[in-house]
Amino acid sequence: MYKRVFIALAVAGCLAGCTYTEPVPTESVESAERPPSPGLPQPPAPAPSVVPRTLQGQFQSQAAVTLGTATIRVADSGTVLQLDGFTTGAGDDLRLMLSPGILAPDSTGQPGLSSSTLIELGPLSGSPQQRIDIDARMWSAMPSPVRSVVVYNYADKTTYATANLS
């Protein structure tokens, strides 16, 4: 008799473990579907995909005396690089670059860019005030965070100046 009861309980236990039960909806799903109740605090609005921020730095001369400020303003609609009070040495093919590296002393103590990656934005004009628009897609496709703006003489393969951003 005990043997039959034991077998019956074992079979019932195995079958109970194999039955499917649907998951119970969570409270957050239900509250998202209900209209908001007056007088109760509401959850914060979803954050935008890009948090507006500003990065800025002063140019530090390297191969040519360079002055000015680089400011990058990031927003959902795109990114703007603004150069203010900008002057640099003469060159045949000066270009503006972005880099994930920063200007810092290298192993010999000489200032150098900590990354060899340069992302070209285009040629520089001779104006002390310059604005370069970077569309949102290009900005979000950057392989690394941008940490500096570089003035590069493409003809001579020489870095004229770097502005570390913070």
C-alpha positions in Angstrom: 0.0 0.0 0.0 2.8 2.4 0.9 4.5 1.5 -2.4 1.4 2.5 -4.4 1.0 5.8 -2.6 4.7 6.6 -3.0 4.5 5.9 -6.8 1.3 8.0 -7.1 3.0 10.9 -5.3 6.1 10.7 -7.4 4.1 10.6 -10.7 2.0 13.5 -9.6 5.1 15.5 -8.6 6.7 14.9 -12.0 3.6 15.9 -13.9 3.1 19.0 -11.8 6.7 20.1 -12.7 5.9 19.7 -16.4 2.8 21.8 -16.6 3.0 25.3 -18.2 1.8 28.3 -16.4 1.7 31.7 -18.1 3.8 34.5 -16.6 1.9 37.0 -14.5 2.2 40.6 -15.9 4.4 42.9 -13.8 3.1 45.9 -12.1 5.1 48.3 -14.2 3.4 47.1 -17.4 0.0 47.6 -15.9 0.8 51.1 -14.6 2.1 52.1 -18.0 -1.2 51.3 -19.5 -3.3 53.1 -17.0 -4.0 56.8 -17.3 -2.1 59.0 -14.8 -3.9 59.7 -11.5 -4.4 63.3 -10.7 -2.4 64.5 -7.6 0.2 61.7 -7.8 3.8 62.3 -8.9 4.4 61.4 -12.5 7.5 59.5 -13.7 10.1 61.6 -15.5 9.9 62.0 -19.2 12.3 59.7 -21.2 15.7 61.2 -21.7 16.7 62.3 -25.2 19.1 60.1 -27.1 21.9 62.6 -26.8 22.3 64.7 -23.7 23.2 68.2 -24.7 26.7 69.0 -23.6 29.6 71.4 -24.3 33.2 70.5 -24.7 35.8 73.3 -24.8 39.6 73.7 -24.9 42.4 76.2 -25.7 44.8 75.5 -28.5 48.3 74.5 -27.4 50.9 75.3 -30.1 53.1 72.5 -31.4 54.7 73.0 -34.9 53.2 76.5 -35.4 52.1 79.3 -33.0 48.4 78.8 -32.7 45.8 80.7 -30.6 42.1 80.4 -30.0 39.4 78.3 -28.4 37.6 75.3 -29.8 34.1 74.6 -28.5 32.0 71.6 -29.4 28.2 71.7 -28.7 26.5 68.4 -28.9 22.7 68.1 -29.3 20.1 65.7 -30.8 19.9 67.8 -34.0 23.7 67.6 -34.6 27.0 68.9 -33.3 28.7 72.2 -33.9 32.4 72.9 -33.7 33.1 76.6 -33.1 36.6 78.2 -33.3 36.9 81.6 -31.6 39.9 84.0 -31.8 41.7 81.4 -34.0 45.0 82.0 -35.7 47.7 79.6 -36.7 50.8 79.5 -38.9 50.7 79.4 -42.7 50.5 76.1 -44.5 49.6 74.7 -47.9 46.9 72.3 -46.7 45.7 73.0 -43.2 42.8 70.8 -42.0 40.8 70.5 -38.9 40.7 67.0 -37.2 39.1 65.4 -34.2 40.9 62.8 -32.1 40.1 60.5 -29.2 43.6 61.3 -27.9 44.9 64.2 -25.9 48.0 66.3 -26.0 50.3 65.0 -23.3 54.0 64.4 -22.7 55.2 61.2 -24.4 57.8 58.8 -23.1 60.6 61.3 -23.9 58.8 64.1 -22.2 57.9 65.9 -25.4 54.2 66.8 -26.0 52.5 64.4 -28.4 49.0 63.2 -29.2 48.1 60.1 -27.2 46.2 58.5 -30.2 47.2 58.3 -33.8 43.5 58.3 -34.8 42.5 61.5 -36.6 39.0 62.2 -38.1 39.1 64.8 -40.7 36.4 67.6 -40.7 37.8 69.5 -43.6 40.0 72.4 -44.6 40.5 75.5 -42.4 39.6 79.0 -43.6 41.7 82.0 -42.6 38.9 83.4 -40.5 39.4 83.9 -36.7 35.8 82.8 -36.2 34.8 79.5 -37.8 31.8 77.2 -37.5 31.7 73.6 -38.7 28.4 71.7 -38.6 28.6 67.9 -37.9 25.4 66.0 -38.6 24.0 63.8 -35.8 24.7 60.6 -37.8 28.4 61.4 -38.3 28.8 62.4 -34.7 27.2 59.2 -33.4 29.4 57.1 -35.7 32.6 58.4 -34.2 34.7 55.3 -33.2 35.7 56.8 -29.9 34.8 59.7 -27.7 36.3 63.0 -29.1 38.8 64.4 -26.6 40.7 66.9 -28.7 40.6 69.2 -31.8 43.7 69.1 -33.9 45.1 71.6 -36.5 47.0 69.5 -39.0 49.1 70.4 -42.0 48.3 67.6 -44.4 50.9 68.6 -47.0 53.7 68.3 -44.4 52.1 65.7 -42.2 52.6 67.9 -39.2 50.4 68.8 -36.2 50.3 72.5 -35.7 48.3 72.6 -32.5 45.9 70.6 -30.3 43.0 71.7 -28.0 42.3 69.2 -25.3 38.6 69.2 -24.6 36.9 69.1 -21.2 
